[in-house]
Amino acid sequence: MARVGGIGFHGGVEEKENAMSIMHLAGAVVSKVDPIAHADRYLHVTDGGAFEWVGDPGAATPFASMREAARMAVRLPSGQRAFGVPLQSH
C-alpha cells in the first residue's frame, strides 16, 4: 500500500473512500431534551434491546441515516418526545 498526501492507496482504491463509507454508517443519533436538567440526552440501545438516555453523544447508539434515527424516535413512547440529530452538520 502506498501513501500519497496522507491518503492510502491499495490496489488503486483509496482508503479514504472506505473511511467515508464507514462514516456514513453512523450518520445520526436519537436525542431528546431533559426538561428538568435542561440538557440534551441521547439514546443508547443496550445489547438486550432496552434503551437508556445518556449525556454523551459518543456513547449513543449510531444510526445509518437521519431516516433510521427518526424512525427509531417515532417508535419510542410518546412521552419521550425524541427526534433524530445528524452527527455532522452539512
VENFEN-V529286 format. One record per helix or strand. SS is the DSSP state (h for helix, s for strand). FROM is the first residue (numbers start at 1). TO is the last residue. Records with the same first field share a line. If there is no record, write none. Layout:
SS = FROM-TO + FROM-TO
This chain:
s = 2-4 + 7-10 + 13-14 + 28-34 + 39-45 + 51-54 + 63-63 + 83-86
h = 15-25 + 57-59 + 66-75 + 78-80
